[in-house]
Amino acid sequence: MPRKSRRRSSWLGHDDGARAWLNGKLVYDNETYGEATNADAYFARVKLKSGANTFLVKVYNASYDCGLCVRLATTAGEPIE
């Protein structure tokens, strides 16, 4: 857990569209259709607060399979320590 607020990136891949909320605030909204799930296809800058954070993702599916990949990283895409 971060000791203070820090800017980070959330990397997402989804099939079809997705929305993401961090601590109740909408931080990502992408209405794509007909795409396969590709890890790290999209990103959104987020700010993690000190202590616990809640990250919620909703994927909506128009047809065929549904998928989701999520990774939180530094703004440079490096793993968070």
N, C-alpha and C positions, 0 to 999 in steps of 0.2 A: 504494500500500500504506500502511496506517496505521502511524504511528510508535509508537503504543501501542494497547492494547485500547480499542475503542470500541463502544458500543451502536448498533445499526442495525436497520432493518426489512427483512425480505424480503417482497416482494409477489408473490403467485402467482395464476395462473389455470390451471385444469387440467380435463381431461375424460378419465376420470371421477375417481377418487381419486388422492391423491399423498402421498408421504412425502419429507422432506428431512432431510439430515444436514449439519452443519457441523463440519468437522474430526473426523469419526467419531461425533459425538453427534447423536442424533435431536432435531431442533428443530421439526419440523412433521409432523403425521399427520392426514389428513382422508379419511375413507371416504365420499365422495359418489358418487352414481350418477345417471346420466341428465342431467347438466348439460353445457352447452356451455362451451367455453373462453372466459372473460372475463378480460381483463387486470386485475390488481389486485383481484380478487374476495376474496382472503384475504391475511392477513399473519401473520408470526411475528416476534417480537423476537429478534434474534441479537446475539452479541458477537464482533466480528472481533478476532482477535489481531494483534499486531505481525507484520509480514512476510506471507508467503503463507498463504492460507486455501484449504481445499478445500470446495466446496459441491456436494453430490450430490443429485439429485432423481430419484425413481422415480415414474413415472405408471403406474397400472394401469387397464385398460380393460375394462368389462363388455360394452359393445356399441357398434356403429357407430364413429364417428371417435374419434381420440385427439388430445389437444393439450396444450401447456404454454407458459406465459409466466412468466418470472421477472425480477424487478427488485430490486436491492439499493439501498437509499436510507437517508437519515437517519431518525431516529425520527419526524420531521415529514413524511416522504415526499418530501423534496427530494433532488436528485441528489447523489451523493457526489463531492467534489472531490479 
